Amino acid sequence: MQDTLLIKPSKKSPLFLRTIVLLFAMVCGIYICTVCIKQISTTVTKMNIQVIQSPSPDANIITQLEPRIPTLHYPKPETFNRGECSKNPVRFFVILSMQRSGSGWFETLLNSHVNVSSNGEIFSLLERRKNISNIVQTLEKVYNLDWFTSASKNECSAAVGFKWMLNQGLVEHHKEIVEYFNHRGVSVIFLFRRNLLRRMVSVLANSYDRYAKLLNGTHKSHVHSQQEVSATALSSYKPIINSASLISDLKEIGSAAVKALEYFNSTRHLVLYYEDLITNRTKLKDVQEFLGIPQMELTSRQVKIHKGPLSDFVKNWDDVNRTLTGTEYESFLRADY
């Protein structure tokens, strides 16, 4: 029988094998824990960044809505009792404009609203604007509902104001007036005219009628629908425009409007143009929204005096046409509504 060599595998200690498995498990566990901790740390960091950089939604909404919301007031007039309407809020406003820019027509539109009282050109009298003390005293009377005109709704007015021309002490005392408007929460409506040449024609014609009194010896600044014959009579006068100073005059008028916008820029305000109101009546909805009053169809009985191309209303039209052609004011020569 041939001898056979048998080689038996050596037996390792069970303790040694267990130790190897345990060490391997510990290494894997440590690795997994390290990866998890890094992921959690990254997520927390990202969350922190988002919280720091994202502004408060409430703050955003307030910032966006604040300029759109008019200040609400609850005036207590000295001359009458508001009765049941004492708990109804009132908004304060003012129309800042220039003569012959459509402010009279615009004001009649506002006053056709059942809740609006716009009290006219109250600073046309020098006594009321001769110093800032008199100005503030007059303003307080208006906004306390103690100013009585045919437009006053009194007890249940939801918005009360008036119109103020730039040349009636407004610019001279603009710092104090801006401070008053901001302190009292007065909303400002700017109303200007884009076509300054048309405004110039209207100013000259109105000035002439003040002395000529074309309508049976009476002066009329505005006419109503039942008086269209009067509008024709008023428009029959054709002024002569000084073409030598025309461009500088137009620049002066334009700069006055720009300066007013700069002075009152810090107020809550809305800028309107007469031409836009004529051609786009949805602008009146913007005005009502700006004042925070219920939407209504606004109407006026006033009619336009100078209708049609400007060439029909200027005596020396050829001179005016030559002067403005090729300048920044050339567009004023064409009808724009």
C-alpha positions as CSV (number, residue, x, y, z in Angstrom):
1,M,0.0,0.0,0.0
2,Q,1.4,3.2,-1.1
3,D,1.9,5.9,1.5
4,T,-0.4,8.9,1.0
5,L,0.5,12.4,2.3
6,L,-2.4,14.2,3.8
7,I,-2.2,17.9,4.4
8,K,-4.9,19.3,6.8
9,P,-5.7,22.9,6.8
10,S,-4.7,24.7,9.9
11,K,-7.6,25.8,12.1
12,K,-7.8,29.5,12.9
13,S,-9.0,30.6,16.3
14,P,-12.7,31.5,16.3
15,L,-11.8,34.5,18.5
16,F,-9.5,36.0,15.8
17,L,-12.2,35.7,13.1
18,R,-14.8,37.4,15.3
19,T,-12.3,40.2,16.1
20,I,-11.7,40.8,12.3
21,V,-15.5,40.9,11.6
22,L,-16.1,43.3,14.5
23,L,-13.3,45.7,13.4
24,F,-14.7,45.7,9.8
25,A,-18.2,46.4,11.1
26,M,-16.9,49.3,13.3
27,V,-15.0,50.9,10.4
28,C,-18.2,50.7,8.2
29,G,-20.3,52.1,10.9
30,I,-17.9,55.0,11.5
31,Y,-17.8,55.8,7.7
32,I,-21.6,55.7,7.4
33,C,-22.0,58.0,10.5
34,T,-19.4,60.5,9.0
35,V,-21.3,60.7,5.7
36,C,-24.7,61.2,7.4
37,I,-23.3,63.9,9.7
38,K,-21.9,65.8,6.6
39,Q,-25.2,65.6,4.8
40,I,-27.1,66.8,7.9
41,S,-24.6,69.7,8.3
42,T,-25.0,70.7,4.7
43,T,-28.8,70.7,4.8
44,V,-28.8,72.8,8.0
45,T,-26.4,75.3,6.4
46,K,-28.6,75.6,3.3
47,M,-31.7,76.0,5.5
48,N,-29.9,78.7,7.5
49,I,-28.9,80.6,4.3
50,Q,-32.5,80.5,3.1
51,V,-33.9,81.8,6.3
52,I,-31.3,84.6,6.5
53,Q,-31.8,85.7,2.8
54,S,-35.5,85.4,2.4
55,P,-37.4,88.5,3.5
56,S,-40.5,88.3,5.6
57,P,-43.5,87.8,3.3
58,D,-45.6,90.1,5.5
59,A,-42.9,92.8,5.3
60,N,-42.9,92.5,1.5
61,I,-46.7,92.9,1.3
62,I,-46.7,95.9,3.6
63,T,-43.9,97.6,1.6
64,Q,-45.8,97.1,-1.7
65,L,-49.2,98.1,-0.4
66,E,-48.3,101.0,1.8
67,P,-48.0,103.7,-1.0
68,R,-51.3,102.5,-2.5
69,I,-53.4,102.8,0.7
70,P,-54.6,106.4,1.5
71,T,-54.5,107.5,5.1
72,L,-58.0,107.3,6.8
73,H,-59.2,110.1,9.0
74,Y,-62.2,110.7,11.3
75,P,-62.6,114.5,11.4
76,K,-64.7,116.1,14.0
77,P,-66.0,119.4,12.5
78,E,-66.7,122.3,14.7
79,T,-69.7,123.6,12.6
80,F,-71.9,120.5,12.5
81,N,-72.2,117.0,13.8
82,R,-71.4,114.1,11.4
83,G,-74.0,112.0,13.1
84,E,-74.1,108.4,11.8
85,C,-71.3,109.1,9.4
86,S,-68.8,110.0,12.2
87,K,-67.5,106.4,12.0
88,N,-67.0,106.6,8.2
89,P,-63.4,107.3,7.3
90,V,-62.4,110.3,5.2
91,R,-59.5,110.6,2.7
92,F,-57.7,113.9,2.2
93,F,-56.5,115.0,-1.2
94,V,-55.4,118.0,-3.2
95,I,-55.2,118.6,-7.0
96,L,-52.0,120.4,-7.9
97,S,-52.2,122.0,-11.3
98,M,-51.7,125.0,-13.5
99,Q,-54.4,127.4,-14.9
100,R,-56.1,126.1,-18.2
101,S,-54.9,122.6,-17.7
102,G,-58.3,121.0,-17.3
103,S,-58.5,121.1,-13.6
104,G,-62.0,122.7,-13.5
105,W,-63.4,120.0,-15.8
106,F,-61.5,117.3,-13.7
107,E,-62.9,118.7,-10.5
108,T,-66.5,118.5,-11.8
109,L,-65.9,114.8,-12.7
110,L,-64.7,114.2,-9.1
111,N,-67.7,116.0,-7.6
112,S,-70.1,113.9,-9.6
113,H,-69.1,111.1,-7.2
114,V,-71.6,110.9,-4.3
115,N,-68.8,110.6,-1.7
116,V,-66.3,113.2,-3.0
117,S,-66.1,116.9,-2.0
118,S,-63.6,119.0,-4.0
119,N,-63.9,122.6,-3.0
120,G,-62.4,124.5,-5.9
121,E,-59.5,126.9,-6.1
122,I,-59.5,128.1,-2.5
123,F,-56.1,129.8,-2.6
124,S,-57.0,132.1,-5.4
125,L,-57.5,134.7,-2.7
126,L,-54.2,136.3,-1.6
127,E,-55.3,136.6,2.0
128,R,-55.4,132.9,2.4
129,R,-51.9,132.3,1.1
130,K,-50.0,135.4,2.2
131,N,-48.0,133.4,4.8
132,I,-47.6,129.8,5.9
133,S,-49.7,130.3,9.0
134,N,-52.7,131.4,6.9
135,I,-52.2,128.5,4.5
136,V,-52.2,125.9,7.3
137,Q,-55.2,127.5,9.0
138,T,-57.1,127.3,5.7
139,L,-56.0,123.7,5.1
140,E,-57.1,122.7,8.6
141,K,-60.5,124.2,8.0
142,V,-60.9,122.2,4.7
143,Y,-59.8,118.9,6.0
144,N,-61.8,119.3,9.2
145,L,-64.9,119.5,6.9
146,D,-65.6,123.0,8.1
147,W,-65.2,124.5,4.6
148,F,-68.6,125.0,2.9
149,T,-69.0,125.2,-0.9
150,S,-71.6,124.0,-3.4
151,A,-69.5,120.8,-3.7
152,S,-69.5,120.0,0.0
153,K,-71.0,116.6,0.9
154,N,-70.3,117.3,4.5
155,E,-71.5,114.5,6.9
156,C,-70.8,111.5,4.6
157,S,-67.9,112.7,2.5
158,A,-65.5,109.8,1.9
159,A,-62.8,112.1,0.3
160,V,-62.4,115.8,0.7
161,G,-60.0,118.2,-1.0
162,F,-59.5,121.1,-3.4
163,K,-57.4,122.3,-6.3
164,W,-54.3,124.4,-5.9
165,M,-52.5,126.2,-8.7
166,L,-48.7,126.2,-8.7
167,N,-48.6,130.0,-8.7
168,Q,-50.7,130.4,-5.6
169,G,-48.1,130.2,-2.9
170,L,-47.5,126.5,-3.4
171,V,-43.9,126.7,-4.7
172,E,-42.8,129.5,-2.3
173,H,-43.8,127.5,0.8
174,H,-43.3,124.0,-0.7
175,K,-41.1,122.7,2.2
176,E,-43.7,123.5,4.9
177,I,-46.6,122.3,2.7
178,V,-44.9,118.9,1.9
179,E,-44.3,118.4,5.6
180,Y,-47.9,119.2,6.3
181,F,-49.2,116.8,3.5
182,N,-47.0,114.0,4.8
183,H,-47.9,114.6,8.4
184,R,-51.7,114.8,7.7
185,G,-51.7,112.0,5.1
186,V,-52.9,114.2,2.2
187,S,-52.8,112.4,-1.2
188,V,-51.6,114.6,-4.1
189,I,-53.0,114.4,-7.6
190,F,-50.9,116.2,-10.2
191,L,-52.8,117.3,-13.3
192,F,-50.8,118.8,-16.1
193,R,-51.2,119.3,-19.8
194,R,-48.8,117.7,-22.3
195,N,-49.5,120.1,-25.1
196,L,-48.3,123.4,-23.6
197,L,-49.1,125.3,-26.8
198,R,-52.8,124.5,-26.5
199,R,-52.6,125.6,-22.9
200,M,-51.0,128.8,-24.0
201,V,-53.8,129.5,-26.4
202,S,-56.4,128.8,-23.7
203,V,-54.6,131.1,-21.3
204,L,-54.4,134.0,-23.8
205,A,-58.1,133.6,-24.8
206,N,-59.3,133.4,-21.2
207,S,-57.2,136.5,-20.3
208,Y,-58.7,138.4,-23.2
209,D,-62.3,137.5,-22.2
210,R,-61.6,138.6,-18.7
211,Y,-61.6,142.1,-20.0
212,A,-63.5,141.9,-23.2
213,K,-66.4,139.9,-21.7
214,L,-67.5,138.4,-25.0
215,L,-70.7,136.8,-23.6
216,N,-73.2,139.6,-23.1
217,G,-70.8,141.5,-20.9
218,T,-69.9,138.6,-18.6
219,H,-66.7,136.6,-18.2
220,K,-66.8,132.8,-18.5
221,S,-63.9,130.6,-17.8
222,H,-65.9,127.4,-18.4
223,V,-69.1,126.6,-20.3
224,H,-71.6,123.7,-19.9
225,S,-73.3,121.5,-22.4
226,Q,-76.4,123.7,-22.6
227,Q,-74.1,126.6,-23.5
228,E,-72.3,125.3,-26.5
229,V,-73.1,128.5,-28.4
230,S,-71.1,130.3,-25.7
231,A,-68.1,128.0,-26.3
232,T,-68.2,129.0,-30.0
233,A,-68.2,132.6,-29.1
234,L,-65.3,132.3,-26.7
235,S,-63.3,130.4,-29.3
236,S,-63.8,133.0,-31.9
237,Y,-61.0,135.1,-30.4
238,K,-57.7,134.3,-32.1
239,P,-54.7,135.4,-30.0
240,I,-51.4,136.5,-31.5
241,I,-48.5,134.4,-30.0
242,N,-45.1,136.0,-29.5
243,S,-43.1,133.7,-31.7
244,A,-39.8,135.4,-30.7
245,S,-40.1,134.2,-27.1
246,L,-42.3,131.2,-27.7
247,I,-39.7,128.5,-27.2
248,S,-38.3,130.1,-24.0
249,D,-41.9,130.5,-22.7
250,L,-42.7,126.8,-23.3
251,K,-39.5,125.8,-21.5
252,E,-40.4,128.0,-18.6
253,I,-43.9,126.4,-18.3
254,G,-42.4,122.9,-18.6
255,S,-39.8,123.5,-16.0
256,A,-42.4,124.8,-13.5
257,A,-44.2,121.4,-13.7
258,V,-40.9,119.5,-13.4
259,K,-39.9,121.5,-10.4
260,A,-43.3,120.9,-8.7
261,L,-42.9,117.1,-9.2
262,E,-39.4,117.3,-7.6
263,Y,-40.7,119.3,-4.6
264,F,-43.6,117.0,-3.9
265,N,-41.9,113.7,-4.8
266,S,-41.9,112.5,-1.2
267,T,-45.7,112.7,-0.9
268,R,-48.2,110.0,-1.8
269,H,-49.0,111.1,-5.3
270,L,-50.5,110.3,-8.7
271,V,-49.6,112.1,-12.0
272,L,-52.3,112.7,-14.6
273,Y,-52.3,114.4,-17.9
274,Y,-55.4,116.2,-19.4
275,E,-54.9,114.5,-22.8
276,D,-55.0,111.0,-21.1
277,L,-58.2,111.8,-19.3
278,I,-59.8,112.9,-22.6
279,T,-58.7,109.8,-24.6
280,N,-58.7,107.1,-21.9
281,R,-61.6,107.3,-19.4
282,T,-60.2,104.3,-17.5
283,K,-57.8,106.8,-16.0
284,L,-60.8,108.0,-13.8
285,K,-60.9,104.5,-12.4
286,D,-57.2,104.8,-11.4
287,V,-58.1,108.1,-9.6
288,Q,-60.9,106.5,-7.6
289,E,-58.7,103.6,-6.7
290,F,-55.9,106.0,-5.7
291,L,-58.4,107.8,-3.4
292,G,-59.8,104.6,-2.0
293,I,-63.4,105.3,-2.9
294,P,-66.1,103.1,-4.5
295,Q,-65.9,103.0,-8.3
296,M,-68.6,105.1,-10.0
297,E,-69.2,106.4,-13.5
298,L,-68.0,110.1,-13.3
299,T,-69.7,112.7,-15.5
300,S,-69.3,116.4,-16.3
301,R,-71.5,118.9,-18.1
302,Q,-68.5,121.1,-19.0
303,V,-67.7,121.3,-22.7
304,K,-64.4,122.0,-24.5
305,I,-64.0,125.5,-25.8
306,H,-61.2,125.1,-28.4
307,K,-62.2,122.0,-30.4
308,G,-60.3,121.1,-33.6
309,P,-56.8,121.9,-35.0
310,L,-54.8,124.7,-33.3
311,S,-54.3,126.5,-36.6
312,D,-58.0,127.5,-36.3
313,F,-57.4,129.4,-33.1
314,V,-54.1,131.3,-33.6
315,K,-54.0,134.4,-35.7
316,N,-50.3,134.2,-36.6
317,W,-50.2,130.5,-37.1
318,D,-47.6,130.5,-39.9
319,D,-45.1,132.2,-37.6
320,V,-45.8,129.7,-34.8
321,N,-45.5,126.8,-37.2
322,R,-42.1,128.0,-38.5
323,T,-40.8,128.6,-35.0
324,L,-41.6,125.2,-33.6
325,T,-41.0,123.0,-36.7
326,G,-37.8,121.0,-36.2
327,T,-37.7,121.6,-32.4
328,E,-38.6,119.4,-29.4
329,Y,-42.0,121.2,-29.4
330,E,-43.0,120.3,-33.0
331,S,-45.5,117.7,-31.8
332,F,-47.5,120.5,-30.2
333,L,-48.5,121.8,-33.6
334,R,-50.6,118.7,-34.3
335,A,-53.9,117.8,-32.8
336,D,-53.5,115.2,-30.0
337,Y,-57.1,114.5,-29.1
